[in-house]
Amino acid sequence: MSTNKLFGITALFNTPDELVHAAAKVNELGYKNYDVHTPYPLHGMDSVMKLKPSKLGYITLSFGLSGAAFALLFMYWAMSLDYPMIIGGKPFFALPAFVPITFEVTVLFATLATVIGMLAFYFKFPSNSHPLHDTPYMKAVSGDKYGVCIEADDKIFDSEKVKALFNELHAKEISEVFYPAIEVANIFEPKFITLLVLIGLLTSGATYVTLNKLIYMTPFDWMMNQNKVNAQSKSLFYADGFGMRKPVDGTVARNFIPYEYKGLAAPVVPLSNPLTPTNEVLNLGKKRFLTFCSPCHGNFGDGDSRLRGQFPNPPSLHSEKVRGWLDGNIYHVIVNGQNVMPSYSSQLSRDERWAVIHYIRALQKAKNASPLEILEAKKETSSNVAP
Amino acid sequence: MNIDYSQELPVIEGRITLADIDRLIAKPLDEKPDRKFFIALSITLTLLLIGAISVTYLFFNGTGVWGLNQPVGWAFDITNFVFWVGIGHAGTLISAVLYLLRQKWRTGIARFAEAMTIFAVMCAGIFPIIHTGRPWLAGYLTPYPNQHGLWVNFTSPLVWDVFAVSTYFTVSLVFWYVGLIPDFGVLRDRTASKLKKVIYSVFSLGWRNSHRNWQHYEKAYMLLAGFATPLVLSVHTIVSFDFAVSIIPGWHTTIFPPYFVAGAIFSGFAMVVTVLIFVRKVFDLQEIITLNHLEKMNKIILVTGSMVGYAYGMEFFIAWYSGNPFEQFVFINRAFGPYAWAYWIMVSCNVIIPQLFWFKKIRRTIPAMLVIVIFVNVGMWFERFVITVTSLHRDFLPSSWGYFIPTIVDIGTLIGSFGLFFTLVLLFTKTLPVVAMSEIKAVAEGAQPSHHGGDH
């Protein structure tokens, strides 16, 4: 299974001292592409082989510093810029509180970079196809022997000379190592295709079950099913079997204080409007009027329903009668309803009804102003215009 | 580098050859597991099953099945978490700190202690994840860009904890694996089984014992040890911040970080000794894990136990010296209140019993040390229990005082964590070399060149 192409010549020794001597000799003769193989690191071998100190520390340093900078800048950005929030009275950039995470990220980056850098960059791992693998030589040096290997691509490599050198050094065993034949794997092999199909089926099946079944099952359903009665569920406790209950009689909803003349034809003493017609109140009144009143009364209260005769048109809000009413009378109609008009007490809160009344008053004024009043209004508005 | 080790005791007892070392360490891996192994495994798997049932029951019903409730909102979960993280610290201390201090005796026990670190951190990691009752939500602890535009609170000790423990686990695992690479190479070249060869080849990544690799490897190992040392101190410091950063009397103490680190080393060494006593006997490793190793670890237990005892005393002193009535109440309540039984178990197991290690005879007698280290393990579990529960159960409002009683689910989960730990330890002894082969060979007698003669 190996080719005729020579990788190198190896020699085994029994003791570390013999190996140190051999390595020194090989180095002295000017070989560059050689390596020694030992079951554990031999002290002092670096200087014998004249190796430069490892530069791995620079990878560690640069990635460690990057980790520190990344962690600190990220926390600064997240806590001070992206979503600033005061927590425990600390400043947005709380340096002392950022120290632990900065430290941890530094260590994590430095460690992973050191190991990955060493394995991938220096060792070029994973490499299980190296010619030395699976040779008796490799088995010996990973046990209790010490070996040196001179590779064939060295400039001054000469098979006979190297063997002579090793003999001269009293090597216990000398052997030639050849490149292994390259194994070619056919990806269209039925076994491999079957494996791929199985993996595909398994992955898609697991995904389907997880996303469509598993997350709806207890306990993964976020406590969806609990031992309590929901509004729409059947109750075994109440005689009528309804889970949802009506409020107790006489319950008063917040902001919906009962109207004391409810059901009467006219208020005994009409209420007076508690709100001042400020801009805000008028805007609220306009909004509610356009939502609830205008479909029948028309956008400006003229009684021109937008329902196009599908419903009887209501009277105009600009009639003498309505203009002559007190605010309390209009309020009475809104709460009680009149003729076909139903009560709007559940749609409009107390304040909203009074705001709507203010808006109706404004509409009435606008539609029925005397020429003198228009003149006054113009004077007032034009006084703000540049002369 | 040029330290004379000639005055030290030999690391390996007797004169065993390098080939014998390989054979001895690889023996449990080469042979089929025997009956004793299966009996041991069935016991630990039973414990693990109890834990699995407890945890499943918890997931279905929520944390109401545990005994904790106001005012004791933290109980067994955090106690077990701190306990297991602490156990893990001995491994890193042995593998990293003793490496930097050039303590050659560490080689015999480093691999095993590192493995225990990883398993203990795994046991610890369970508790923060399950204590919400909804473990799949633990993902929210990682800062990832989400639709809410929110980030985790980087100023919270609980988030520091997530970073510290996950970094610690990752770094320990990487450190352990780096140490294992040459051993995978040895196993790959030793094994006759085809399947094992494939597995070992994959994990060895193609290791070739080349000195050009050893050079960088040693450098990397030193760098990793250099990082693991401050890391191990930071992890238990940050775990102690979970308590110390709060304002609960009994937790809000500046002594917590060093006190927790000392306690962690103390409990971790006790656990390592407990397990090693059995491992060296069962796998015939008495020559590699010698009585000297155990004695040295017992000395460390004595030192750290006394440090922990000092911390107990100092807490009381500061409670008095601070003049803070709440602080004083908590400590008097701790020693003489409803949980006095737990407090005195803690003091006797952690401070009084380890004092027996002053006697050399006890340090070197296996049954005696086994009893003492088991007491230490019990005592250190109770230390965390005392810190957590006694500080919480009587808070500022006497109307909300309570008494925590664990439920059967609490206890089942604790038992389960021991089951997980020992199951992993047992599987480890049968799948990986429990002693670093390449490291122990390097410290054998005559393993290093004498550098006499020649011109180098």
Chai-1 contact restraints between the chains, C-beta under 6 A:
chainA,res_idxA,chainB,res_idxB,connection_type,confidence,min_distance_angstrom,max_distance_angstrom,comment,restraint_id
A,P16,B,P449,contact,1.0,0.0,6.0,A-B,restraint_1
A,D17,B,P449,contact,1.0,0.0,6.0,A-B,restraint_2
A,D17,B,S450,contact,1.0,0.0,6.0,A-B,restraint_3
A,V20,B,P449,contact,1.0,0.0,6.0,A-B,restraint_4
A,H21,B,G454,contact,1.0,0.0,6.0,A-B,restraint_5
A,A24,B,H456,contact,1.0,0.0,6.0,A-B,restraint_6
A,D35,B,S210,contact,1.0,0.0,6.0,A-B,restraint_7
A,D35,B,R212,contact,1.0,0.0,6.0,A-B,restraint_8
A,V36,B,H211,contact,1.0,0.0,6.0,A-B,restraint_9
A,H37,B,N209,contact,1.0,0.0,6.0,A-B,restraint_10
A,H37,B,S210,contact,1.0,0.0,6.0,A-B,restraint_11
A,P39,B,K441,contact,1.0,0.0,6.0,A-B,restraint_12
A,Y40,B,S438,contact,1.0,0.0,6.0,A-B,restraint_13
A,Y40,B,K441,contact,1.0,0.0,6.0,A-B,restraint_14
A,Y40,B,A442,contact,1.0,0.0,6.0,A-B,restraint_15
A,P41,B,W214,contact,1.0,0.0,6.0,A-B,restraint_16
A,P41,B,E218,contact,1.0,0.0,6.0,A-B,restraint_17
A,L42,B,P449,contact,1.0,0.0,6.0,A-B,restraint_18
A,H43,B,Q448,contact,1.0,0.0,6.0,A-B,restraint_19
A,G44,B,H451,contact,1.0,0.0,6.0,A-B,restraint_20
A,M45,B,H211,contact,1.0,0.0,6.0,A-B,restraint_21
A,D46,B,Q215,contact,1.0,0.0,6.0,A-B,restraint_22
A,V48,B,H456,contact,1.0,0.0,6.0,A-B,restraint_23
A,L51,B,Q215,contact,1.0,0.0,6.0,A-B,restraint_24
A,S54,B,Q215,contact,1.0,0.0,6.0,A-B,restraint_25
A,S54,B,H216,contact,1.0,0.0,6.0,A-B,restraint_26
A,S54,B,K219,contact,1.0,0.0,6.0,A-B,restraint_27
A,L56,B,H216,contact,1.0,0.0,6.0,A-B,restraint_28
A,L56,B,K219,contact,1.0,0.0,6.0,A-B,restraint_29
A,L56,B,A220,contact,1.0,0.0,6.0,A-B,restraint_30
A,T60,B,L223,contact,1.0,0.0,6.0,A-B,restraint_31
A,M75,B,F154,contact,1.0,0.0,6.0,A-B,restraint_32
A,A78,B,W151,contact,1.0,0.0,6.0,A-B,restraint_33
A,M79,B,F154,contact,1.0,0.0,6.0,A-B,restraint_34
A,Y83,B,W151,contact,1.0,0.0,6.0,A-B,restraint_35
A,I87,B,N153,contact,1.0,0.0,6.0,A-B,restraint_36
A,I87,B,T155,contact,1.0,0.0,6.0,A-B,restraint_37
A,K90,B,T155,contact,1.0,0.0,6.0,A-B,restraint_38
A,A94,B,T155,contact,1.0,0.0,6.0,A-B,restraint_39
A,A97,B,T155,contact,1.0,0.0,6.0,A-B,restraint_40
A,P100,B,W160,contact,1.0,0.0,6.0,A-B,restraint_41
A,P100,B,I238,contact,1.0,0.0,6.0,A-B,restraint_42
A,I101,B,F154,contact,1.0,0.0,6.0,A-B,restraint_43
A,I101,B,F163,contact,1.0,0.0,6.0,A-B,restraint_44
A,F103,B,S234,contact,1.0,0.0,6.0,A-B,restraint_45
A,E104,B,F163,contact,1.0,0.0,6.0,A-B,restraint_46
A,E104,B,A164,contact,1.0,0.0,6.0,A-B,restraint_47
A,E104,B,T167,contact,1.0,0.0,6.0,A-B,restraint_48
A,V107,B,T167,contact,1.0,0.0,6.0,A-B,restraint_49
A,V107,B,F227,contact,1.0,0.0,6.0,A-B,restraint_50
A,V107,B,L231,contact,1.0,0.0,6.0,A-B,restraint_51
A,L108,B,T167,contact,1.0,0.0,6.0,A-B,restraint_52
A,A110,B,F227,contact,1.0,0.0,6.0,A-B,restraint_53
A,T111,B,V171,contact,1.0,0.0,6.0,A-B,restraint_54
A,T111,B,V174,contact,1.0,0.0,6.0,A-B,restraint_55
A,T111,B,F227,contact,1.0,0.0,6.0,A-B,restraint_56
A,T114,B,A220,contact,1.0,0.0,6.0,A-B,restraint_57
A,T114,B,L223,contact,1.0,0.0,6.0,A-B,restraint_58
A,V115,B,V174,contact,1.0,0.0,6.0,A-B,restraint_59
A,V115,B,V178,contact,1.0,0.0,6.0,A-B,restraint_60
A,M118,B,H216,contact,1.0,0.0,6.0,A-B,restraint_61
A,M118,B,A220,contact,1.0,0.0,6.0,A-B,restraint_62
A,Y122,B,H216,contact,1.0,0.0,6.0,A-B,restraint_63
A,F123,B,N213,contact,1.0,0.0,6.0,A-B,restraint_64
A,F125,B,L205,contact,1.0,0.0,6.0,A-B,restraint_65
A,F125,B,G206,contact,1.0,0.0,6.0,A-B,restraint_66
A,P126,B,L205,contact,1.0,0.0,6.0,A-B,restraint_67
A,P126,B,G206,contact,1.0,0.0,6.0,A-B,restraint_68
A,S127,B,G206,contact,1.0,0.0,6.0,A-B,restraint_69
A,N128,B,S201,contact,1.0,0.0,6.0,A-B,restraint_70
A,N128,B,G206,contact,1.0,0.0,6.0,A-B,restraint_71
A,H130,B,G206,contact,1.0,0.0,6.0,A-B,restraint_72
A,L132,B,R208,contact,1.0,0.0,6.0,A-B,restraint_73
A,M138,B,D189,contact,1.0,0.0,6.0,A-B,restraint_74
A,K139,B,D189,contact,1.0,0.0,6.0,A-B,restraint_75
A,V141,B,N209,contact,1.0,0.0,6.0,A-B,restraint_76
A,S142,B,G185,contact,1.0,0.0,6.0,A-B,restraint_77
A,S142,B,V186,contact,1.0,0.0,6.0,A-B,restraint_78
A,S142,B,D189,contact,1.0,0.0,6.0,A-B,restraint_79
A,S142,B,N209,contact,1.0,0.0,6.0,A-B,restraint_80
A,G143,B,D22,contact,1.0,0.0,6.0,A-B,restraint_81
A,D144,B,L18,contact,1.0,0.0,6.0,A-B,restraint_82
A,D144,B,A19,contact,1.0,0.0,6.0,A-B,restraint_83
A,P219,B,F59,contact,1.0,0.0,6.0,A-B,restraint_84
A,P219,B,F60,contact,1.0,0.0,6.0,A-B,restraint_85
